[in-house]
Amino acid sequence: MAYSPASGSYSRFRKLLGYLRTHRTVTIAGIVTLLGVNLLGVYIPLIIRDGVDELQGDFNLDRLLALVPLVLVLASVMWVMRMTSRMLIFGVGRRVEFDLKQTIFEHLLTLDPAYFARNTIGDLINRSTSDVDNIRRLLGFAVLSLVNTFFAYGFTLPMMLLINVRLSLMAIAVYPLMLFMVMLFSDRLRVQQGDVQEALSHLSELVQEDLSGIGLIKIYAQEDNERRAFRVINDRLLQANLKLAKTRNMLFPLLEGLASVSLLVLLAFGAGSITLESTAPMPAGSLTVGSFIALILYAERMVFPTALLGFTLTAYQRGEVSIDRIETILLAETKIRDAADALVLDPAEVQGWLKADHLTLTYPGAATPALQEVSFQIAPGETVAIVGPIGSGKSTLANVLPRLLNVAPGQLFLEGIDVTRITLDSLRRVIAYVPQESFLFSTTIRENVRYGDPLRSQDEVQAAAQAAQIHLEILNFPQTYDTLVGERGITLSGGQRQRTALARALLMDAPILILDDALSSVDNQTATAILHNLSQGSQRKTVIFISHQLSAAAIADRILVMDQGRIIQAGSHQDLLAEGGLYRSLWDRQTLEAVVRS
Ligand SMILES: Nc1ncnc2c1ncn2[C@@H]1O[C@H](COP(=O)(O)OP(=O)(O)OP(=O)(O)O)[C@@H](O)[C@H]1O
C-alpha cells in the first residue's frame, strides 16, 4: 500500500474531530483548564507590574511580603491546572489510540482473505501501531500546543498592546516571518514524513516475511542476500529519516532564534522608554518599570508557543500522514457481506444439499476464469472427491462454497437457497472447512481443537481427535491435551498439524465438511481410514474431499475431475477408470509412482 494523501487537510481535520467525538467532554475539560492557565498567565504579570510600580514610589517591605505569597499561590494554582490540562489532553490521545487500534482490528476482521493477499502483514501491523502512535501524539501534544498557542495569542498579545503598542508591534514584527517559514516548509515536511512511514512499513514487511520463512532462508543459504536486502531497506529508512531531520533541524532553530529576537527587541528599545518618575504625568510612549517587566513576561509567554510551532507542525503533519494511511485500511470494504434481506439458516434444518449452476469465477486482474461454468449437485451425506491437476481450480471451488470468495448470485445453492442470500455467519456455521495450510494458534492442543466453540467438553474434544486419528499421539505429548503448540510450545509434524486442524473442524459437527488437500501430509492408509470413517455411520455428513491422493479419493461415492476451471469428468472410481481420459491417466501415473517408490 503506497502512501497517497487520500484527502485534503480539511477532511483530515474533520476526521480528527471525528476521533475526538466520543471523548469531547474530557477534551473540552482539558481545553477549559488550559484557558484557566492562560488567564492566570495573563493576570500574574499584572500583579507584578502593579507591585513593582508601587514599590518604586515608596518601598514597603510589608507590601512586598504580601505580594510574594499571592504570586506564589496563583503560580501554584496555575501549575496544578497546567498539569491537569496535560493529563486530560494526553489522556484523550491515549483513549483515541485505544479506539483506533480496536477499530482497525475489528475492521480487518471483516475483510475477505483476498485483501490480505494484496497487502502485507508487516505493512498492516505498522499502520496499526506506528501510525496510530502518530495520531496519539497529534491529539496529545499537537492539540495541547495548538490550543495553547491560540490562547497565548488571543490573551497575551492584547495585553501587550494595552501596555505599549509600539514596543509590542516591534516585538512581534518577526512573527509573520516565522509563520511564512512554517508554511514554506510544511509541504516538504509532510512528503518527507510520508516517506519515513512508508520505509518503516517496508522494513516491517521484510522482518515479518523473513522471520516467517526463516527455514527457507537457511535451506537455500540466503542469509547474505537477506542481510543485504535488509540493509538496503534499512538504509532507505535512514535516508528518509535524515532528510526529515535535516528539514526539521533547519526550521526549528530558525524559529527559536526568530522568536528570541522579540525579547532582544524589547530589551533594546524598551529600556529607553522607561520613565522612573512615577508621580509626574507619563510622557507619551513611555512606560513604568513594572509595565516593562510585565511586557517582558508577556513576550516570554509568546516566545515558547511560537518557537514550538515547528514541533507542533511536525506532530500535526506526522499525524496527517498517518490519518491517510489508517483511513486507507478503514475505507477498504469487502464485497462479501450479508445482503440486506439475508436469511439466517437454522443448522438443524440443513441436510447438506449443494448445487452449483454454471458457477463461474474470475480472480480480479486474471485473464481467464478460475472456475468456468461449473455445474454439479451433491446430495446430503454424499462423499465427493474433487481431483485434478495443479491449478485446475479445486481450491477455488472449496473457497467459494463458504463464500470466502465473492460468488455471483444465482450460481450456488445450499438446500436450494442461493448462498448470497444467506447470512455469512449462518452459512459458515454449517460448513466445516479445513484449508490446505493447517494453522494452529500458540495455545494448547485442547484450545486449538475447540477453537470454533471454546465451551466444548474434554470428552467432545477427545472424540473429535479420535475421529481425526490424532488422539493417541496427543496422549504421548508432554502434557497431553494441555501441551502448548506453536511459537510457545512444541512443534508438531506436518501430519500432526493437519489432523489437529481436522479435529477442530470435526468438533463443529457441521453438516458439510470440506477438506482442501487437508490430509496431504498424512500417509495414504491413515487418510483413507479417516475418510472411510467420515463417510460411514448414521450421522453422515456431506464431505467434499479435495486431494491429490487418488487412492483415498477412490473410496468417495463420486469423484469430480477438474481441469482448467471446468469439471470434465464425474462418476465413481470404477466408472472413471473404465471411461479413460484424465482420471485414468492421473491414476495410472500415481500407481506407477507408488510401484517405483516401493
Ligand atoms: N488469489 C488468487 N488470485 C489470482 N489468481 C489465483 C488466486 N488463487 C488462485 N489463482 C489462480 O486460479 C487458478 C486455480 O487455482 P486453485 O488454487 O483453485 O487450483 P488448485 O486446483 O487448487 O491447485 P493445487 O492443486 O495446486 O492446490 C490457478 O491458475 C491459480 O493461479
Ligand as a Chemical Component Dictionary entry (heavy atoms), coordinates in Angstrom:
data_LIG
# 
_chem_comp.id                   LIG 
_chem_comp.type                 NON-POLYMER 
_chem_comp.pdbx_formal_charge   0 
_chem_comp.three_letter_code    LIG 
# 
loop_
_chem_comp_atom.comp_id 
_chem_comp_atom.atom_id 
_chem_comp_atom.alt_atom_id 
_chem_comp_atom.type_symbol 
_chem_comp_atom.charge 
_chem_comp_atom.model_Cartn_x 
_chem_comp_atom.model_Cartn_y 
_chem_comp_atom.model_Cartn_z 
_chem_comp_atom.pdbx_ordinal 
LIG N1  N1  N 0 -5.876 -15.246 -5.091  1  
LIG C1  C1  C 0 -5.724 -15.512 -6.404  2  
LIG N2  N2  N 0 -5.609 -14.509 -7.290  3  
LIG C2  C2  C 0 -5.475 -14.764 -8.598  4  
LIG N3  N3  N 0 -5.419 -15.989 -9.129  5  
LIG C3  C3  C 0 -5.498 -17.038 -8.294  6  
LIG C4  C4  C 0 -5.655 -16.853 -6.895  7  
LIG N4  N4  N 0 -5.719 -18.076 -6.319  8  
LIG C5  C5  C 0 -5.614 -18.975 -7.327  9  
LIG N5  N5  N 0 -5.484 -18.356 -8.500  10 
LIG C6  C6  C 0 -5.376 -18.992 -9.837  11 
LIG O1  O1  O 0 -6.573 -19.719 -10.079 12 
LIG C7  C7  C 0 -6.300 -20.972 -10.687 13 
LIG C8  C8  C 0 -6.871 -22.099 -9.837  14 
LIG O2  O2  O 0 -6.157 -22.152 -8.615  15 
LIG P1  P1  P 0 -6.536 -23.149 -7.449  16 
LIG O3  O3  O 0 -5.735 -22.815 -6.263  17 
LIG O4  O4  O 0 -8.004 -23.194 -7.297  18 
LIG O5  O5  O 0 -6.031 -24.541 -8.082  19 
LIG P2  P2  P 0 -5.916 -25.970 -7.404  20 
LIG O6  O6  O 0 -6.538 -26.924 -8.346  21 
LIG O7  O7  O 0 -6.449 -25.943 -6.023  22 
LIG O8  O8  O 0 -4.354 -26.168 -7.383  23 
LIG P3  P3  P 0 -3.487 -27.075 -6.351  24 
LIG O9  O9  O 0 -3.753 -28.487 -6.690  25 
LIG O10 O10 O 0 -2.084 -26.691 -6.662  26 
LIG O11 O11 O 0 -3.902 -26.703 -4.969  27 
LIG C9  C9  C 0 -4.795 -21.049 -10.856 28 
LIG O12 O12 O 0 -4.494 -20.675 -12.181 29 
LIG C10 C10 C 0 -4.268 -20.020 -9.867  30 
LIG O13 O13 O 0 -3.078 -19.456 -10.370 31 
# 
loop_
_chem_comp_bond.comp_id 
_chem_comp_bond.atom_id_1 
_chem_comp_bond.atom_id_2 
_chem_comp_bond.value_order 
_chem_comp_bond.pdbx_ordinal 
LIG N1  C1  SING 1  
LIG C1  N2  SING 2  
LIG C1  C4  DOUB 3  
LIG N2  C2  DOUB 4  
LIG C2  N3  SING 5  
LIG N3  C3  DOUB 6  
LIG C3  C4  SING 7  
LIG C3  N5  SING 8  
LIG C4  N4  SING 9  
LIG N4  C5  DOUB 10 
LIG C5  N5  SING 11 
LIG N5  C6  SING 12 
LIG C6  O1  SING 13 
LIG C6  C10 SING 14 
LIG O1  C7  SING 15 
LIG C7  C8  SING 16 
LIG C7  C9  SING 17 
LIG C8  O2  SING 18 
LIG O2  P1  SING 19 
LIG P1  O3  DOUB 20 
LIG P1  O4  SING 21 
LIG P1  O5  SING 22 
LIG O5  P2  SING 23 
LIG P2  O6  DOUB 24 
LIG P2  O7  SING 25 
LIG P2  O8  SING 26 
LIG O8  P3  SING 27 
LIG P3  O9  DOUB 28 
LIG P3  O10 SING 29 
LIG P3  O11 SING 30 
LIG C9  O12 SING 31 
LIG C9  C10 SING 32 
LIG C10 O13 SING 33 
# 
